[in-house]
Amino acid sequence: MSAVADPTPPAPPPPQELPKLARLERRVGEAVAALTLWRNRARAAEQEAARLRAVLDELAGTEFAPEPAAELKKLRAENAALKSRLTQAHRRVGLLLDWLGALEAKR
């Protein structure tokens, strides 16, 4: 098999398949039109959100950011959860090492 494409065009579809292909082509066209519509709506919504965020920032006098105390509380909670997971993992590794030591001692 060569890497060069075959210059002969594909055979036309059988006549009984033409209505099905026409319906498929129509459906694909409708899907493309719907996708274009939704993309345009999403783009417009993103632009409106950015505009409203700018207006809110202007009215507030500062850029919109989470409250430092709330952010600190969230980070401390996340840190506590991570420390707990680390402690549990450390304990499990210790148990595995003890078990491995016992197995090696039995040899």
C-alpha positions, 0 to 999 in steps of 0.5 A: 500500500502506498502513501499516495492517495488514490486519484479515483473518486469514490463511487456515488451512493446508490439511488435509494440512499440519496434521500437518507443522505439528503436528510443527514446533510440537512440535520448536520446543517441544522446542528452546525447552525444551532452550534453557531447560535449557542457559541454566539450566545455564550460569547455574548454572555461572557462579554456581558459578565465581564462588563457587569464585573467591571461596573461592579468593580467601579461601583465598589471602588476596588477590584472584586476579591474574596474577603481575606478572613474568609479566604484565610479560614478556607485555607486553614481548613484545607491545610488541616485536612491535608495534615490529617491525610498526611498523618494517616498516610504516615501511620499506614507506611509505618504499619507497612514497614513493621509488617515488612520487617516481621516478614523479613525476620521470618526468613 
